[in-house]
Amino acid sequence: MSNTAHHDEMPILDLDLSNTKPFEASRFLDSPETIAAFLAEAMKANDAQVLMHAMGEVAKARGVNQFAQDAGVNRESLYKTLKGGDKTRFATVQKLMLALGVELTVRPLDKHLA
């Protein structure tokens, strides 16, 4: 008899997740390298909303007031920008990236992705 279980035979766990909290990446974004890696992963989604959400997490990690000041915008404007997604101008994204101390770079796609 084999000790390997088939997926049909595996029990379904009935987990109560009502008391769990959503993962907050901002708690772990504690260095420029980590921030850069986090934003690079968000960029891979090719979705402006994902990038803006990631920038929001970085803003929380850095302190929203400080981030807004570094970017040269007021706090309310920063919040609107981070909620903007597809409507956010490239110049604004670039300004926010520079305020975070990171830059957008270009590299060729892997051949199997092109």
Backbone bond lengths (Angstrom), bond angles and torsions (degrees), N, CA, C in turn:
res aa  C-N    CA-C-N  psi(-1)  N-CA   C-N-CA  omega(-1)  CA-C   N-CA-C  phi
1 M - - - 1.448 - - 1.518 109.48 -
2 S 1.306 117.60 136.15 1.458 123.58 -177.01 1.530 110.76 -84.29
3 N 1.342 116.07 144.79 1.458 121.18 177.12 1.525 112.12 -87.95
4 T 1.318 117.07 -3.17 1.455 121.42 -178.12 1.522 109.83 -82.54
5 A 1.325 116.48 123.46 1.467 121.30 179.09 1.520 109.41 -88.84
6 H 1.289 116.28 142.67 1.458 121.68 174.75 1.517 108.36 -88.91
7 H 1.329 116.79 153.12 1.460 119.46 -176.72 1.524 112.22 -59.68
8 D 1.331 117.66 -27.79 1.463 120.41 178.65 1.522 112.04 -69.00
9 E 1.319 116.37 -24.14 1.456 121.29 -176.31 1.530 112.57 -93.99
10 M 1.339 116.87 -8.17 1.463 119.95 -176.03 1.521 110.03 -77.70
11 P 1.325 117.47 139.97 1.461 120.27 -179.31 1.528 111.12 -69.91
12 I 1.299 116.29 148.77 1.457 121.90 174.59 1.519 106.70 -93.40
13 L 1.326 115.61 124.67 1.448 119.90 -178.85 1.526 109.93 -83.30
14 D 1.284 115.64 133.45 1.461 121.15 176.42 1.520 106.45 -100.99
15 L 1.334 115.54 92.39 1.456 120.47 -175.91 1.522 110.71 -99.74
16 D 1.318 115.14 137.61 1.456 120.69 174.50 1.521 107.43 -94.70
17 L 1.321 116.99 106.11 1.455 122.13 -178.55 1.523 112.46 -101.83
18 S 1.318 117.18 12.73 1.463 120.49 -175.06 1.532 112.75 -65.51
19 N 1.301 118.41 -24.31 1.463 120.65 -179.16 1.527 113.04 -99.22
20 T 1.328 116.93 10.15 1.457 119.51 179.02 1.518 109.74 -88.71
21 K 1.295 115.78 155.63 1.456 121.40 179.27 1.521 109.18 -108.74
22 P 1.334 116.81 150.18 1.465 118.63 176.62 1.526 110.02 -64.88
23 F 1.295 115.39 149.97 1.461 121.84 178.09 1.518 109.30 -66.51
24 E 1.303 116.70 128.93 1.460 121.24 177.07 1.521 108.78 -112.06
25 A 1.313 114.76 103.05 1.459 120.56 -178.61 1.515 111.74 -60.73
26 S 1.334 116.64 -28.51 1.464 120.12 -176.03 1.523 112.77 -55.99
27 R 1.307 117.51 -26.97 1.468 120.98 -179.91 1.529 112.21 -67.90
28 F 1.324 117.26 -18.90 1.458 121.29 -174.67 1.527 113.34 -112.27
29 L 1.306 117.02 -0.92 1.464 120.94 -178.09 1.518 109.34 -90.99
30 D 1.317 114.87 78.21 1.461 120.54 -170.08 1.524 114.92 -113.90
31 S 1.322 117.53 9.31 1.469 119.78 177.63 1.529 108.54 -150.30
32 P 1.324 116.41 156.14 1.476 118.92 177.52 1.528 112.51 -58.19
33 E 1.321 116.92 -35.94 1.468 120.62 179.90 1.531 111.17 -66.10
34 T 1.325 116.53 -42.46 1.459 120.61 179.26 1.520 110.68 -66.64
35 I 1.333 116.49 -42.26 1.458 121.01 178.04 1.525 110.39 -61.44
36 A 1.329 116.95 -45.18 1.466 120.90 -179.91 1.528 110.71 -62.40
37 A 1.322 117.80 -43.31 1.464 121.19 -179.98 1.533 110.55 -65.58
38 F 1.319 117.17 -40.52 1.460 122.13 179.11 1.530 111.14 -62.34
39 L 1.328 116.41 -46.78 1.468 120.42 179.82 1.527 111.33 -68.12
40 A 1.343 117.02 -35.67 1.470 120.14 177.66 1.527 110.31 -62.83
41 E 1.312 117.24 -40.25 1.463 120.19 177.58 1.523 110.83 -66.18
42 A 1.327 116.76 -39.25 1.460 120.22 177.99 1.527 110.45 -63.39
43 M 1.321 117.04 -37.70 1.466 121.31 179.82 1.529 111.10 -63.96
44 K 1.309 117.39 -30.92 1.463 120.96 -178.48 1.526 112.51 -63.89
45 A 1.313 117.02 -20.18 1.462 120.62 -179.93 1.528 111.92 -72.36
46 N 1.340 117.33 -16.24 1.470 121.84 -177.05 1.526 111.39 52.96
47 D 1.319 115.08 40.67 1.465 121.46 -178.31 1.525 107.52 -136.94
48 A 1.326 115.94 117.71 1.462 120.35 -177.25 1.526 112.19 -59.97
49 Q 1.318 117.59 -35.84 1.467 120.78 179.86 1.529 110.85 -64.17
50 V 1.322 117.04 -39.35 1.463 120.92 178.65 1.523 109.67 -64.69
51 L 1.326 117.01 -43.51 1.460 120.31 178.94 1.525 111.14 -63.75
52 M 1.318 117.49 -43.86 1.463 120.59 -179.74 1.527 110.53 -64.73
53 H 1.330 117.33 -38.14 1.471 120.44 176.37 1.526 110.35 -63.21
54 A 1.318 116.13 -43.37 1.466 120.32 178.81 1.526 110.71 -62.54
55 M 1.319 116.83 -41.55 1.469 119.93 177.75 1.524 110.67 -64.42
56 G 1.323 116.65 -34.58 1.462 120.57 175.90 1.514 111.61 -62.93
57 E 1.330 116.49 -39.27 1.464 120.60 177.15 1.531 110.51 -65.20
58 V 1.323 115.84 -39.76 1.459 120.01 177.93 1.530 109.89 -66.41
59 A 1.328 116.32 -39.58 1.466 120.28 177.96 1.524 110.56 -59.78
60 K 1.337 116.72 -42.44 1.469 119.84 177.07 1.518 111.04 -62.72
61 A 1.322 116.02 -40.78 1.472 120.15 -179.12 1.530 111.42 -65.21
62 R 1.305 116.59 -40.24 1.465 121.71 -177.91 1.520 112.50 -82.24
63 G 1.317 116.01 -21.67 1.457 121.75 -172.20 1.514 107.64 100.19
64 V 1.313 116.55 117.40 1.453 121.52 -173.51 1.529 111.23 -59.38
65 N 1.316 117.10 -43.59 1.467 119.49 -179.37 1.527 111.44 -61.28
66 Q 1.330 116.32 -45.19 1.462 120.16 -179.82 1.525 111.23 -64.88
67 F 1.326 116.28 -42.23 1.460 120.63 179.63 1.522 110.61 -62.52
68 A 1.329 116.80 -44.79 1.466 120.61 178.65 1.525 110.12 -60.77
69 Q 1.318 116.23 -44.08 1.470 120.16 179.50 1.523 110.82 -62.41
70 D 1.331 117.02 -45.47 1.466 121.25 179.70 1.529 111.78 -62.11
71 A 1.333 116.49 -33.08 1.465 121.25 -179.31 1.527 112.26 -84.76
72 G 1.327 116.73 -9.61 1.458 120.36 179.58 1.519 113.89 75.89
73 V 1.338 116.20 29.77 1.457 121.46 177.65 1.524 108.68 -128.52
74 N 1.338 116.18 161.40 1.457 117.20 174.98 1.519 109.31 -83.94
75 R 1.322 115.36 165.22 1.459 121.18 -174.85 1.531 111.97 -59.71
76 E 1.323 117.44 -43.46 1.466 121.44 -179.57 1.526 110.94 -62.13
77 S 1.309 116.02 -42.61 1.459 120.93 178.45 1.527 110.76 -63.65
78 L 1.323 116.45 -39.11 1.466 120.77 178.13 1.529 110.07 -61.67
79 Y 1.325 116.98 -46.83 1.465 120.05 179.18 1.531 111.18 -59.21
80 K 1.319 117.22 -43.47 1.465 120.98 178.59 1.522 110.76 -62.11
81 T 1.322 115.99 -41.61 1.466 120.34 179.46 1.524 110.99 -63.48
82 L 1.328 117.12 -43.92 1.461 120.50 -177.93 1.522 112.12 -68.04
83 K 1.322 117.90 -21.99 1.466 121.46 176.56 1.525 111.90 -90.66
84 G 1.339 117.34 -9.02 1.453 121.79 -172.64 1.501 116.71 -70.22
85 G 1.319 118.51 -35.98 1.457 120.87 179.58 1.510 113.51 59.87
86 D 1.333 117.15 -119.39 1.461 122.98 -176.16 1.525 113.25 -62.12
87 K 1.318 117.58 -22.31 1.459 121.37 -176.94 1.532 112.36 -85.00
88 T 1.307 117.29 -8.95 1.456 120.81 -176.87 1.525 110.40 -74.27
89 R 1.319 115.98 131.30 1.459 121.25 -179.60 1.524 110.72 -72.62
90 F 1.323 115.00 148.55 1.458 120.51 178.81 1.526 110.94 -59.36
91 A 1.324 117.73 -40.16 1.465 121.21 -179.63 1.526 110.62 -59.75
92 T 1.314 116.78 -35.63 1.466 120.68 178.45 1.516 110.64 -69.41
93 V 1.329 116.75 -44.83 1.472 120.41 177.60 1.524 109.64 -59.31
94 Q 1.316 116.89 -43.58 1.458 121.41 179.83 1.529 110.43 -61.79
95 K 1.319 117.39 -42.49 1.465 121.84 178.71 1.534 110.93 -61.85
96 L 1.339 116.11 -42.09 1.461 120.20 178.87 1.523 111.35 -66.13
97 M 1.327 116.12 -41.81 1.469 120.08 178.65 1.528 110.64 -61.11
98 L 1.314 116.24 -44.61 1.465 119.66 179.14 1.523 111.09 -62.76
99 A 1.333 117.25 -38.08 1.461 120.80 177.75 1.527 111.44 -64.45
100 L 1.321 116.06 -27.56 1.467 120.59 178.01 1.523 112.41 -84.42
101 G 1.333 115.91 -9.47 1.460 119.30 -179.48 1.512 113.09 80.48
102 V 1.334 116.64 25.29 1.465 121.34 176.95 1.523 108.13 -126.06
103 E 1.326 116.64 163.56 1.453 120.85 178.96 1.509 110.27 -131.39
104 L 1.310 114.68 152.73 1.459 120.35 172.92 1.517 107.70 -81.72
105 T 1.307 116.59 137.32 1.458 120.51 178.60 1.525 109.28 -127.40
106 V 1.311 115.19 164.02 1.453 121.87 -179.65 1.516 108.66 -122.44
107 R 1.320 115.60 135.96 1.467 120.53 175.81 1.515 107.53 -146.60
108 P 1.319 117.21 156.24 1.466 118.78 179.29 1.526 110.84 -67.80
109 L 1.325 115.68 147.11 1.457 120.88 176.18 1.522 109.17 -71.45
110 D 1.320 115.90 152.95 1.454 119.77 171.56 1.516 107.55 -62.22
111 K 1.325 117.20 144.30 1.466 121.47 -175.48 1.520 112.59 -56.63
112 H 1.323 117.59 -36.28 1.470 118.75 -178.60 1.520 112.47 -74.20
113 L 1.318 119.33 -11.70 1.459 122.82 178.23 1.521 111.98 -94.92
114 A 1.312 117.01 -22.76 1.477 120.24 -174.90 1.508 112.51 -74.03
